[in-house]
Amino acid sequence: MTGSRVTLDLLDPQLEAIFDALGDRTRRRIIKRLEVGPLPVVEIAKDMPVARPAISQHLKILKDAGLVVDRPVGNRRLYALDPDGLTELRRFVEAFWTDALTRFARFAERGLKAAE
């Protein structure tokens, strides 16, 4: 994968939404909390530095970015990580590192040949 391909992917609206969503510390804390499995807002909001209504707004941003899904259970909603959104992020990171490592290997090989 070339460097320009990674850059173009970074400009993809879905990927941009993911990075924007993860740019906030509270949303990253929500993602971390949801690693244990689906939770209602009240459990997600426990010990968070913001009020429950703010957590709901953060969840909406995470949901719009494709990182979180929700489903009704009785009179409340359970939120969970969306594996598809996380897969998209993982693909980008893997492509980015593969490209960076390939370029580093080429650079190192040129340096070794010049030193010989």
DSSP file (Angstrom, degrees, kcal/mol; ACC not computed):
  #  RESIDUE AA STRUCTURE BP1 BP2  ACC     N-H-->O    O-->H-N    N-H-->O    O-->H-N    TCO  KAPPA ALPHA  PHI   PSI    X-CA   Y-CA   Z-CA
    1    1 A M              0   0    0      0, 0.0     2,-0.1     0, 0.0   101,-0.1   0.000 360.0 360.0 360.0 135.0    0.0    0.0    0.0
    2    2 A T     >  -     0   0    0      1,-0.1     4,-1.5     4,-0.0     3,-0.3  -0.435 360.0-111.4 -88.4 163.7    1.4    3.4   -0.9
    3    3 A G  H  > S+     0   0    0      1,-0.2     4,-2.1     2,-0.2     5,-0.1   0.862 117.0  56.6 -60.3 -37.1    1.5    6.5    1.3
    4    4 A S  H  > S+     0   0    0      1,-0.2     4,-2.5     2,-0.2    -1,-0.2   0.846 102.4  55.8 -66.7 -32.2   -1.1    8.3   -0.9
    5    5 A R  H  > S+     0   0    0     -3,-0.3     4,-2.3     2,-0.2    -1,-0.2   0.924 107.9  47.7 -65.1 -43.6   -3.5    5.4   -0.4
    6    6 A V  H  X S+     0   0    0     -4,-1.5     4,-2.1     2,-0.2    -2,-0.2   0.919 111.6  51.0 -62.5 -43.8   -3.4    5.8    3.3
    7    7 A T  H  X S+     0   0    0     -4,-2.1     4,-1.1     1,-0.2    -2,-0.2   0.919 109.7  49.7 -61.0 -44.2   -3.8    9.6    3.0
    8    8 A L  H >< S+     0   0    0     -4,-2.5     3,-0.7     1,-0.2     4,-0.4   0.910 109.5  51.7 -62.0 -41.2   -6.9    9.1    0.8
    9    9 A D  H >< S+     0   0    0     -4,-2.3     3,-1.6     1,-0.2     6,-0.3   0.887 103.7  58.3 -61.2 -38.4   -8.4    6.6    3.3
   10   10 A L  H 3< S+     0   0    0     -4,-2.1    -1,-0.2     1,-0.3    -2,-0.2   0.783 102.9  54.2 -62.9 -26.7   -7.8    9.2    6.1
   11   11 A L  T << S+     0   0    0     -4,-1.1    -1,-0.3    -3,-0.7    -2,-0.2   0.497  79.6 117.7 -86.0  -4.5  -10.0   11.6    4.2
   12   12 A D  S <> S-     0   0    0     -3,-1.6     4,-2.8    -4,-0.4     5,-0.2  -0.449  71.0-130.5 -61.7 131.0  -12.9    9.1    3.9
   13   13 A P  H  > S+     0   0    0      0, 0.0     4,-2.2     0, 0.0     5,-0.1   0.852 105.5  50.6 -56.5 -37.9  -15.9   10.6    5.8
   14   14 A Q  H  > S+     0   0    0      2,-0.2     4,-1.8     1,-0.2     5,-0.1   0.929 113.4  44.3 -66.7 -44.1  -16.5    7.4    7.8
   15   15 A L  H  > S+     0   0    0     -6,-0.3     4,-2.5     1,-0.2     5,-0.2   0.880 111.9  53.9 -67.2 -37.6  -12.9    7.2    8.9
   16   16 A E  H  X S+     0   0    0     -4,-2.8     4,-2.7     1,-0.2    -1,-0.2   0.909 107.4  50.8 -61.7 -42.3  -12.9   10.9    9.6
   17   17 A A  H  X S+     0   0    0     -4,-2.2     4,-2.4    -5,-0.2    -1,-0.2   0.880 109.4  51.5 -63.1 -38.4  -15.9   10.5   11.9
   18   18 A I  H  X S+     0   0    0     -4,-1.8     4,-2.3     2,-0.2    -2,-0.2   0.946 112.4  44.3 -63.6 -49.2  -14.2    7.6   13.7
   19   19 A F  H  X S+     0   0    0     -4,-2.5     4,-0.7     1,-0.2    -2,-0.2   0.895 113.4  51.1 -65.4 -39.1  -11.1    9.7   14.4
   20   20 A D  H >< S+     0   0    0     -4,-2.7     3,-0.8     1,-0.2    -1,-0.2   0.925 111.0  48.9 -61.3 -43.7  -13.2   12.8   15.4
   21   21 A A  H >< S+     0   0    0     -4,-2.4     3,-1.0     1,-0.2    -2,-0.2   0.894 112.2  47.7 -63.5 -40.3  -15.2   10.6   17.8
   22   22 A L  H 3< S+     0   0    0     -4,-2.3    -1,-0.2     1,-0.2    -2,-0.2   0.531  91.4  82.5 -80.2  -4.9  -12.0    9.1   19.4
   23   23 A G  T << S+     0   0    0     -3,-0.8     2,-0.5    -4,-0.7    -1,-0.2   0.571  78.2  80.1 -74.7  -7.7  -10.5   12.6   19.7
   24   24 A D  S <> S-     0   0    0     -3,-1.0     4,-2.0    -4,-0.2     5,-0.2  -0.874  73.4-144.8-105.9 131.1  -12.4   13.1   22.9
   25   25 A R  H  > S+     0   0    0     -2,-0.5     4,-2.2     1,-0.2     5,-0.2   0.880  99.6  53.6 -61.0 -41.4  -11.1   11.6   26.2
   26   26 A T  H  > S+     0   0    0      1,-0.2     4,-2.0     2,-0.2    -1,-0.2   0.905 108.8  49.3 -62.3 -40.9  -14.6   11.0   27.6
   27   27 A R  H  > S+     0   0    0      2,-0.2     4,-2.4     1,-0.2    -1,-0.2   0.878 109.3  51.9 -66.8 -36.2  -15.6    9.0   24.4
   28   28 A R  H  X S+     0   0    0     -4,-2.0     4,-2.4     1,-0.2    -1,-0.2   0.892 108.8  51.5 -65.5 -36.9  -12.4    7.0   24.7
   29   29 A R  H  X S+     0   0    0     -4,-2.2     4,-2.4     2,-0.2    -2,-0.2   0.880 108.4  51.4 -65.2 -37.5  -13.3    6.2   28.3
   30   30 A I  H  X S+     0   0    0     -4,-2.0     4,-2.2     2,-0.2    -2,-0.2   0.933 109.1  50.3 -63.3 -45.9  -16.8    5.1   27.1
   31   31 A I  H  < S+     0   0    0     -4,-2.4     4,-0.5     1,-0.2    -2,-0.2   0.933 111.5  48.9 -56.7 -46.6  -15.2    2.8   24.5
   32   32 A K  H >< S+     0   0    0     -4,-2.4     3,-1.1     1,-0.2     4,-0.3   0.904 110.3  50.8 -60.7 -42.7  -13.0    1.4   27.3
   33   33 A R  H >< S+     0   0    0     -4,-2.4     3,-1.0     1,-0.2    -1,-0.2   0.847 105.7  56.2 -65.4 -34.0  -16.0    0.8   29.6
   34   34 A L  G >< S+     0   0    0     -4,-2.2     3,-1.3     1,-0.2    47,-0.5   0.539  81.8  88.1 -78.1  -5.4  -17.9   -1.0   26.8
   35   35 A E  G <  S+     0   0    0     -3,-1.1    -1,-0.2    -4,-0.5    -2,-0.2   0.803  82.8  59.1 -60.0 -27.4  -15.1   -3.5   26.4
   36   36 A V  G <  S-     0   0    0     -3,-1.0    -1,-0.3     1,-0.3    -2,-0.2   0.690 122.6 -90.8 -76.5 -17.0  -16.7   -5.6   29.1
   37   37 A G    <   -     0   0    0     -3,-1.3    -1,-0.3    -4,-0.2    42,-0.1  -0.782  69.9 -15.4 133.6-177.9  -19.9   -5.9   27.1
   38   38 A P        +     0   0    0      0, 0.0    42,-0.2     0, 0.0    32,-0.1  -0.254  61.7 177.9 -60.9 140.1  -23.3   -4.1   26.6
   39   39 A L  E     -A   79   0A   0     40,-2.3    40,-3.2     4,-0.0     2,-0.1  -0.986  28.2-117.4-141.5 150.1  -24.2   -1.5   29.3
   40   40 A P  E >>  -A   78   0A   0      0, 0.0     4,-2.1     0, 0.0     3,-0.7  -0.449  39.7-103.8 -78.7 163.5  -27.1    0.9   29.9
   41   41 A V  H 3> S+     0   0    0     36,-0.6     4,-2.9     1,-0.2     5,-0.2   0.876 119.7  59.8 -55.9 -40.8  -26.3    4.6   30.1
   42   42 A V  H 3> S+     0   0    0      1,-0.2     4,-0.6     2,-0.2    -1,-0.2   0.869 108.9  43.4 -60.1 -36.9  -26.5    4.7   33.9
   43   43 A E  H <4 S+     0   0    0     -3,-0.7     3,-0.4     2,-0.2    -1,-0.2   0.859 113.5  50.9 -75.2 -36.7  -23.7    2.1   34.1
   44   44 A I  H  < S+     0   0    0     -4,-2.1    -2,-0.2     1,-0.2    -1,-0.2   0.897 109.8  51.4 -65.4 -38.7  -21.6    3.9   31.5
   45   45 A A  H >< S+     0   0    0     -4,-2.9     3,-2.2    -5,-0.2    -1,-0.2   0.652  80.6 119.9 -75.3 -16.4  -22.0    7.2   33.3
   46   46 A K  T 3< S-     0   0    0     -4,-0.6    -3,-0.0    -3,-0.4    -4,-0.0  -0.272  91.0  -5.7 -54.9 128.2  -20.9    5.8   36.7
   47   47 A D  T 3  S+     0   0    0      1,-0.2    -1,-0.3     2,-0.0    -2,-0.1   0.641  98.2 140.7  61.5  17.4  -17.8    7.6   38.0
   48   48 A M    <   -     0   0    0     -3,-2.2    -1,-0.2     2,-0.2     4,-0.1  -0.599  62.1-122.9 -85.9 154.3  -17.5    9.6   34.7
   49   49 A P  S    S+     0   0    0      0, 0.0     2,-0.3     0, 0.0    -1,-0.1   0.455  91.7  59.8 -77.5   1.7  -16.5   13.3   35.0
   50   50 A V  S    S-     0   0    0     -5,-0.2    -2,-0.2     1,-0.1     5,-0.0  -0.875  90.7 -96.4-127.5 160.9  -19.7   14.4   33.1
   51   51 A A     >  -     0   0    0     -2,-0.3     4,-1.9     1,-0.1     3,-0.5  -0.215  39.9-101.9 -73.1 163.8  -23.4   14.0   33.8
   52   52 A R  H  > S+     0   0    0      1,-0.2     4,-2.2     2,-0.2     5,-0.2   0.869 120.1  56.2 -56.9 -42.1  -25.6   11.3   32.3
   53   53 A P  H  > S+     0   0    0      0, 0.0     4,-1.7     0, 0.0    -1,-0.2   0.888 107.5  50.2 -59.5 -35.6  -27.1   13.6   29.6
   54   54 A A  H  > S+     0   0    0     -3,-0.5     4,-2.4     2,-0.2    -2,-0.2   0.887 107.2  54.0 -67.2 -38.2  -23.6   14.4   28.4
   55   55 A I  H  X S+     0   0    0     -4,-1.9     4,-2.7     1,-0.2    -1,-0.2   0.911 105.9  53.6 -60.8 -41.3  -22.8   10.7   28.2
   56   56 A S  H  X S+     0   0    0     -4,-2.2     4,-1.9     1,-0.2    -1,-0.2   0.894 108.6  49.1 -60.3 -39.8  -25.9   10.3   26.1
   57   57 A Q  H  X S+     0   0    0     -4,-1.7     4,-1.9     2,-0.2    -1,-0.2   0.908 111.0  49.5 -66.1 -41.5  -24.6   12.9   23.7
   58   58 A H  H  X S+     0   0    0     -4,-2.4     4,-2.4     1,-0.2    -2,-0.2   0.901 109.2  52.7 -63.1 -40.2  -21.2   11.2   23.6
   59   59 A L  H  X S+     0   0    0     -4,-2.7     4,-2.7     1,-0.2    -1,-0.2   0.879 106.1  53.8 -63.2 -37.6  -22.9    7.9   22.8
   60   60 A K  H  X S+     0   0    0     -4,-1.9     4,-2.9     2,-0.2    -1,-0.2   0.918 109.2  48.0 -62.7 -42.6  -24.8    9.5   19.9
   61   61 A I  H  X S+     0   0    0     -4,-1.9     4,-1.6     2,-0.2    -2,-0.2   0.918 113.2  47.6 -63.7 -43.3  -21.5   10.7   18.4
   62   62 A L  H  <>S+     0   0    0     -4,-2.4     5,-2.6     2,-0.2     6,-1.0   0.887 113.3  48.7 -64.3 -38.8  -19.9    7.3   18.9
   63   63 A K  H ><5S+     0   0    0     -4,-2.7     3,-1.4     4,-0.2    -2,-0.2   0.928 109.6  51.1 -66.7 -45.3  -23.0    5.7   17.3
   64   64 A D  H 3<5S+     0   0    0     -4,-2.9    -1,-0.2     1,-0.3    -2,-0.2   0.818 108.6  53.4 -61.4 -30.2  -23.0    8.1   14.4
   65   65 A A  T 3<5S-     0   0    0     -4,-1.6    -1,-0.3    -5,-0.2    -2,-0.2   0.556 117.6-115.5 -80.8  -7.9  -19.3    7.2   13.8
   66   66 A G  T < 5S+     0   0    0     -3,-1.4    19,-0.6    -4,-0.4    -3,-0.2   0.664  87.9 110.6  84.1  16.0  -20.2    3.5   13.7
   67   67 A L  S   <S+     0   0    0     -5,-2.6    15,-2.7    18,-0.2     2,-0.4   0.672  75.7  38.0 -95.0 -19.5  -18.2    2.6   16.9
   68   68 A V  E     -B   81   0A   0     -6,-1.0     2,-0.3    13,-0.3    13,-0.2  -0.977  61.1-166.5-134.9 143.7  -21.2    1.9   19.1
   69   69 A V  E     -B   80   0A   0     11,-2.8    11,-2.6    -2,-0.4     2,-0.3  -0.879   9.2-158.4-121.1 159.3  -24.6    0.2   18.6
   70   70 A D  E     -B   79   0A   0     -2,-0.3     9,-0.2     9,-0.2     7,-0.0  -0.957   7.7-173.5-136.3 158.3  -27.6    0.2   20.8
   71   71 A R  E     -B   78   0A   0      7,-1.8     7,-2.9    -2,-0.3     2,-0.2  -0.993  30.5-107.8-148.7 145.2  -30.7   -1.9   21.3
   72   72 A P  E     +B   77   0A   0      0, 0.0     2,-0.4     0, 0.0     5,-0.2  -0.524  30.2 179.1 -75.1 138.8  -33.8   -1.5   23.5
   73   73 A V  E >   -B   76   0A   0      3,-3.2     3,-1.5    -2,-0.2     2,-0.3  -0.882  65.1 -51.8-137.5 104.0  -34.2   -3.8   26.5
   74   74 A G  T 3  S-     0   0    0     -2,-0.4    -1,-0.0     1,-0.2     0, 0.0  -0.505 121.2 -18.9  65.1-127.7  -37.3   -3.1   28.4
   75   75 A N  T 3  S+     0   0    0     -2,-0.3     2,-0.3    -3,-0.1    -1,-0.2   0.202 130.3  58.7 -98.6  16.5  -37.5    0.6   29.1
   76   76 A R  E <  S- B   0  73A   0     -3,-1.5    -3,-3.2    -5,-0.0     2,-0.4  -0.841  76.1-118.9-134.7 173.7  -33.8    1.3   28.6
   77   77 A R  E     - B   0  72A   0     -2,-0.3   -36,-0.6    -5,-0.2     2,-0.5  -0.933  15.9-146.3-117.1 140.1  -31.2    1.0   25.9
   78   78 A L  E     -AB  40  71A   0     -7,-2.9    -7,-1.8    -2,-0.4     2,-0.4  -0.892  13.8-153.0-103.4 135.2  -28.1   -1.1   26.0
   79   79 A Y  E     +AB  39  70A   0    -40,-3.2   -40,-2.3    -2,-0.5     2,-0.3  -0.861  18.1 170.9-109.0 142.0  -25.0    0.2   24.3
   80   80 A A  E     - B   0  69A   0    -11,-2.6   -11,-2.8    -2,-0.4     2,-0.1  -0.962  39.9 -88.9-144.3 158.8  -22.2   -2.0   22.9
   81   81 A L  E     - B   0  68A   0    -47,-0.5   -13,-0.3    -2,-0.3   -14,-0.1  -0.445  37.9-130.5 -65.9 142.2  -19.1   -1.7   20.8
   82   82 A D    >>  -     0   0    0    -15,-2.7     4,-1.8     1,-0.2     3,-0.5  -0.869  11.2-157.5 -97.0 109.7  -19.8   -2.1   17.0
   83   83 A P  H 3> S+     0   0    0      0, 0.0     4,-2.1     0, 0.0    -1,-0.2   0.813  90.0  59.6 -58.3 -30.9  -17.2   -4.6   15.7
   84   84 A D  H 3> S+     0   0    0      2,-0.2     4,-1.8     1,-0.2     5,-0.1   0.915 106.1  46.4 -65.4 -42.3  -17.7   -3.3   12.1
   85   85 A G  H <> S+     0   0    0    -19,-0.6     4,-1.7    -3,-0.5    -1,-0.2   0.890 113.4  48.8 -66.0 -39.2  -16.6    0.3   13.1
   86   86 A L  H  X S+     0   0    0     -4,-1.8     4,-2.5     1,-0.2    -1,-0.2   0.845 107.6  55.7 -69.1 -33.0  -13.6   -1.1   15.0
   87   87 A T  H  X S+     0   0    0     -4,-2.1     4,-2.6    -5,-0.2    -2,-0.2   0.902 105.5  52.0 -64.7 -40.8  -12.7   -3.2   12.1
   88   88 A E  H  X S+     0   0    0     -4,-1.8     4,-1.9     2,-0.2    -2,-0.2   0.916 111.6  46.4 -61.4 -43.4  -12.6   -0.2    9.8
   89   89 A L  H  X S+     0   0    0     -4,-1.7     4,-2.5     2,-0.2    -2,-0.2   0.917 111.9  51.0 -64.1 -43.9  -10.3    1.6   12.3
   90   90 A R  H  X S+     0   0    0     -4,-2.5     4,-2.9     1,-0.2     5,-0.2   0.904 107.3  53.9 -61.4 -42.1   -8.1   -1.5   12.6
   91   91 A R  H  X S+     0   0    0     -4,-2.6     4,-2.4     1,-0.2    -1,-0.2   0.918 109.9  47.4 -58.6 -44.4   -7.8   -1.7    8.8
   92   92 A F  H  X S+     0   0    0     -4,-1.9     4,-2.8     2,-0.2    -2,-0.2   0.947 113.0  47.4 -62.7 -48.3   -6.6    1.8    8.6
   93   93 A V  H  X S+     0   0    0     -4,-2.5     4,-2.6     1,-0.2     5,-0.2   0.911 112.9  49.1 -62.1 -43.0   -4.0    1.4   11.4
   94   94 A E  H  X S+     0   0    0     -4,-2.9     4,-2.5     2,-0.2    -1,-0.2   0.915 113.1  47.1 -62.9 -42.4   -2.7   -1.8    9.9
   95   95 A A  H  X S+     0   0    0     -4,-2.4     4,-2.4    -5,-0.2    -2,-0.2   0.906 111.7  51.6 -65.3 -40.8   -2.4   -0.2    6.5
   96   96 A F  H  X S+     0   0    0     -4,-2.8     4,-2.5    -5,-0.2    -2,-0.2   0.943 113.9  42.6 -60.9 -48.9   -0.7    2.8    8.0
   97   97 A W  H  X S+     0   0    0     -4,-2.6     4,-2.9     2,-0.2     5,-0.3   0.880 112.3  53.3 -68.8 -37.7    1.9    0.7    9.9
   98   98 A T  H  X S+     0   0    0     -4,-2.5     4,-2.2    -5,-0.2    -1,-0.2   0.936 112.3  45.5 -60.9 -45.1    2.5   -1.6    6.9
   99   99 A D  H  X S+     0   0    0     -4,-2.4     4,-2.4     2,-0.2    -2,-0.2   0.927 114.2  48.3 -63.1 -45.7    3.2    1.4    4.7
  100  100 A A  H  X S+     0   0    0     -4,-2.5     4,-2.3     1,-0.2    -2,-0.2   0.911 112.9  47.5 -63.4 -43.0    5.5    3.0    7.3
  101  101 A L  H  X S+     0   0    0     -4,-2.9     4,-2.6     2,-0.2    -1,-0.2   0.879 110.6  52.1 -67.4 -37.1    7.4   -0.2    7.9
  102  102 A T  H  X S+     0   0    0     -4,-2.2     4,-2.2    -5,-0.3    -2,-0.2   0.929 111.8  46.2 -63.4 -44.9    7.9   -0.8    4.2
  103  103 A R  H  X S+     0   0    0     -4,-2.4     4,-2.2     1,-0.2    -2,-0.2   0.886 112.5  50.6 -65.9 -38.0    9.2    2.7    3.7
  104  104 A F  H  X S+     0   0    0     -4,-2.3     4,-2.9     2,-0.2    -2,-0.2   0.912 109.0  51.3 -65.0 -41.8   11.5    2.4    6.7
  105  105 A A  H  X S+     0   0    0     -4,-2.6     4,-2.5     2,-0.2    -2,-0.2   0.914 110.8  48.5 -61.6 -42.8   12.9   -1.0    5.4
  106  106 A R  H  X S+     0   0    0     -4,-2.2     4,-2.1     2,-0.2    -1,-0.2   0.922 113.0  48.0 -62.3 -43.5   13.6    0.6    2.0
  107  107 A F  H  X S+     0   0    0     -4,-2.2     4,-2.1     1,-0.2    -2,-0.2   0.920 112.6  48.3 -62.3 -45.4   15.3    3.6    3.8
  108  108 A A  H  X S+     0   0    0     -4,-2.9     4,-2.4     1,-0.2    -2,-0.2   0.893 110.1  51.9 -64.5 -40.3   17.4    1.2    6.0
  109  109 A E  H  X S+     0   0    0     -4,-2.5     4,-2.2     1,-0.2    -1,-0.2   0.907 109.5  49.4 -63.5 -41.0   18.4   -0.9    3.0
  110  110 A R  H  X S+     0   0    0     -4,-2.1     4,-2.0     1,-0.2    -1,-0.2   0.891 110.8  50.9 -64.7 -38.3   19.6    2.2    1.1
  111  111 A G  H  X S+     0   0    0     -4,-2.1     4,-1.5     2,-0.2    -2,-0.2   0.888 109.9  49.3 -65.5 -40.2   21.6    3.3    4.2
  112  112 A L  H  X S+     0   0    0     -4,-2.4     4,-0.9     1,-0.2    -2,-0.2   0.908 111.0  49.2 -65.3 -42.1   23.3   -0.1    4.5
  113  113 A K  H  < S+     0   0    0     -4,-2.2     3,-0.4     1,-0.2    -2,-0.2   0.880 110.6  50.7 -66.1 -37.1   24.2   -0.2    0.8
  114  114 A A  H  < S+     0   0    0     -4,-2.0    -1,-0.2     1,-0.2    -2,-0.2   0.820 108.4  52.9 -69.1 -30.3   25.7    3.3    1.1
  115  115 A A  H  <        0   0    0     -4,-1.5    -1,-0.2     1,-0.2    -2,-0.2   0.676 360.0 360.0 -79.3 -17.5   27.7    2.4    4.1
  116  116 A E     <        0   0    0     -4,-0.9    -1,-0.2    -3,-0.4    -2,-0.1   0.482 360.0 360.0 -77.4 360.0   29.3   -0.7    2.4
